Amino acid sequence: MKIALVDDNPINHRSFLQKVIPFPDLQLSVSAFSGHEFLEKLKGLPLHQLPLVVFMDIEMPGLNGIDTIKLAKSIYPSIFFVVLTVFEDDDTIFEAIQAGACGYLLKHESHLSIREAITEILEYGGAPMSPAIARKTLKLLGQRKNEDTQINPSIIDTLISEREKEVLLHLVNGYDAKRIAEITEISTLTVRKHIANIYTKLHVNSKAQIISMAHKNNWIKG
């Protein structure tokens, strides 16, 4: 059973590996130290090589864990994400859930808790949480039951330039590079460079993937 860890701290990688070793059926197939590295490692993997469950740190330089989950869920909807963190911050809990996380564990959890979380997700469709997180979540839900929780502004603004967003809009509308060049009054070669940059920044391989991501995340308006 393939799993993955994304964490910028080498000590946490060693600790997590020690928790996985006692279970011969678990294979840490992807290990990454940043969100971008994780997405790059997934890109090009055949479906049967993708991890089933990914344990994701939140506080990482560059692309943080929550934004990484948002991107990855758009490209790989079959992967389950569990936040693995030292934080019990109220907003972070809801942001992680809204991003697509199906579990939330504290980093000091035992190897048995890690194994049980995987079983709960894959066999029972559960949403594992550390007891402290579960109590806090229930309390927050009680406080917010009459409030509308808003998803944070799209990460597209921080990843893609204004010109690239313009090109992305035309891609979603079905135009090819030549037609986009005519509309934007730039060269076809430049348009192709913008498209390549978009693919690289969002870690996708095809026009179909980028269109799907744009629609799912409401990146394109108007």
C-alpha positions in Angstrom: 0.0 0.0 0.0 1.6 3.2 -1.2 1.6 6.3 1.0 3.5 9.6 0.9 4.9 12.3 3.2 5.4 16.0 2.5 7.3 17.9 5.2 10.1 20.4 5.0 11.8 19.0 8.1 14.3 16.1 7.7 13.8 15.1 11.3 10.1 14.6 10.8 10.8 12.5 7.7 13.0 10.2 9.8 10.4 10.0 12.6 7.6 9.2 10.2 9.6 6.5 8.4 10.3 4.8 11.8 6.5 4.8 12.4 5.9 3.2 9.0 8.6 0.5 9.2 6.7 -1.8 11.6 4.0 -2.3 8.9 5.3 -4.3 6.0 2.2 -3.6 3.9 3.0 0.1 3.9 5.4 1.6 1.4 6.5 5.2 1.6 6.6 5.6 -2.2 6.9 9.4 -2.3 8.8 11.6 0.1 9.0 15.3 -0.5 10.3 18.4 1.3 8.0 20.9 -0.3 4.6 21.2 -2.0 6.3 21.9 -5.4 8.6 18.9 -5.1 5.7 16.6 -4.2 3.7 17.7 -7.2 6.7 17.3 -9.5 7.3 13.8 -8.2 3.6 12.9 -8.9 3.7 14.3 -12.4 4.3 11.5 -14.8 3.7 8.6 -12.4 1.3 5.9 -13.8 -1.9 5.7 -11.9 -0.9 2.4 -10.2 2.2 4.1 -8.8 0.3 7.0 -7.1 0.2 7.0 -3.3 -3.2 6.2 -1.8 -2.8 8.4 1.3 -0.6 11.4 1.6 0.4 12.9 5.0 0.9 16.6 4.5 2.6 19.2 6.7 1.0 22.7 6.6 3.8 25.2 7.3 6.2 24.9 4.4 8.1 27.6 2.5 6.8 28.3 -1.0 3.6 26.3 -1.6 2.2 25.5 1.8 0.4 22.3 2.7 -3.2 23.6 2.3 -2.5 25.1 -1.1 -0.7 21.9 -2.2 -3.8 19.9 -1.2 -6.0 22.2 -3.3 -3.8 21.8 -6.3 -3.3 18.1 -5.9 -7.0 17.3 -5.4 -7.8 19.0 -8.6 -5.3 16.9 -10.5 -5.5 13.6 -8.5 -9.0 13.4 -7.0 -8.5 9.8 -5.9 -5.7 10.5 -3.5 -6.6 11.0 0.2 -4.8 13.7 2.2 -4.2 13.8 5.9 -2.8 16.9 7.5 0.1 16.0 9.8 1.0 19.0 11.9 1.8 20.5 15.3 -0.8 23.2 14.9 -4.3 23.2 16.4 -5.2 26.6 14.9 -9.0 27.1 14.4 -8.8 28.6 10.9 -6.2 26.1 9.8 -8.5 23.2 10.7 -11.3 24.5 8.5 -9.0 25.6 5.7 -7.5 22.1 5.5 -11.0 20.5 5.4 -12.1 23.0 2.7 -9.0 22.3 0.7 -9.9 18.6 0.6 -8.1 17.0 3.6 -10.0 13.9 4.9 -8.0 13.7 8.2 -6.1 15.9 10.7 -3.4 14.4 13.0 -0.9 15.9 15.3 2.7 14.9 14.6 3.3 13.3 18.0 0.8 10.5 17.2 2.1 7.0 17.5 2.8 4.5 14.7 -0.5 2.7 15.6 -2.4 5.9 15.1 -0.9 6.4 11.7 -1.8 2.9 10.7 -5.3 3.1 12.1 -5.8 6.4 10.2 -5.0 4.8 6.9 -7.3 1.9 7.6 -10.1 4.2 8.7 -9.8 6.1 5.4 -9.4 3.3 2.9 -11.6 0.6 4.5 -14.3 2.6 6.2 -14.4 6.0 4.4 -13.7 7.7 7.7 -12.1 11.0 8.6 -9.4 10.4 11.2 -8.6 13.1 13.7 -6.4 13.3 16.8 -8.7 13.5 19.9 -7.6 17.1 20.6 -8.4 18.2 17.1 -11.8 16.4 17.1 -12.8 18.1 20.3 -11.8 21.5 18.9 -13.6 20.9 15.6 -16.8 20.0 17.4 -16.6 23.1 19.5 -15.9 25.2 16.4 -18.8 23.7 14.5 -21.0 24.5 17.4 -19.8 28.1 17.4 -20.1 28.5 13.6 -23.3 26.6 12.8 -25.1 29.8 11.9 -22.1 31.3 10.1 -21.1 31.0 6.4 -17.5 29.8 6.2 -15.7 31.3 3.3 -12.9 29.6 1.3 -9.8 31.7 1.1 -9.1 33.6 -2.1 -7.7 31.5 -4.9 -4.0 30.7 -5.0 -4.0 31.4 -8.7 -3.2 35.1 -8.0 0.1 34.2 -6.3 1.2 31.5 -8.8 0.4 33.0 -12.2 1.0 36.4 -13.8 -1.7 38.6 -15.2 -0.6 37.8 -18.8 -0.6 34.0 -18.0 -4.1 34.4 -16.5 -5.3 36.0 -19.7 -3.8 33.1 -21.7 -5.4 30.6 -19.3 -8.8 32.3 -19.8 -8.5 31.8 -23.6 -7.3 28.2 -23.1 -10.4 27.4 -21.0 -12.5 29.0 -23.7 -11.1 26.5 -26.2 -8.7 28.6 -28.2 -5.4 27.2 -29.5 -2.0 29.1 -29.3 -2.4 30.7 -32.7 -5.8 32.1 -32.0 -4.7 33.3 -28.5 -1.8 35.1 -30.2 -4.2 36.9 -32.5 -6.5 38.0 -29.7 -3.7 39.1 -27.3 -1.6 40.6 -30.1 1.6 38.7 -29.1 3.5 36.1 -31.0 2.5 32.5 -31.1 5.9 31.5 -29.7 5.3 33.8 -26.7 1.8 32.3 -26.1 3.3 28.8 -26.1 5.9 30.0 -23.6 3.1 31.3 -21.3 1.2 28.0 -21.7 4.4 26.1 -20.8 4.9 28.3 -17.7 1.3 27.7 -16.6 1.7 23.9 -16.9 5.0 24.1 -14.9 3.6 26.3 -12.1 0.4 24.2 -11.7 2.2 20.8 -12.3 -0.1 19.6 -15.0 0.6 17.8 -18.3 -2.3 18.5 -20.5 -4.9 21.1 -21.6 -7.7 18.9 -20.2 -6.1 19.0 -16.8 -5.7 22.7 -16.7 -9.3 23.3 -17.9 -10.6 20.9 -15.2 -8.6 22.6 -12.5 -9.8 26.1 -13.6 -13.5 25.1 -13.5 -13.3 23.1 -10.2 -11.6 26.0 -8.4 -13.6 28.9 -10.1 -10.3 30.5 -11.2 -11.9 31.8 -14.4 -14.7 34.3 -14.2 -16.3 36.2 -17.0 
